Amino acid sequence: MDIDQLISLTDGYSGADIDELCDRVKEQPLIDSIKSDSIINITMNDFKYALKSVRSSVDKESLK
């Protein structure tokens, strides 16, 4: 997993936004893990998919 890319993709996200992102990221791998009775690793693709639905709640003016 490319941490620098993840940092770039979440630039401007609040702690709460990142918490929500992590909750969304783990959903499908957890379901797949339960169904297959095996460990499913979280990948960058899981983060990219979750980022489609989790946006920054902080506006640009607040970041200044």
Secondary structure, 3 states (H helix, E strand, C coil): CCHHHHHHHCCCCCHHHHHHHHHHHHHHHHHHHHHHCCCCCCCHHHHHHHHCCCCCCCCHHHHC
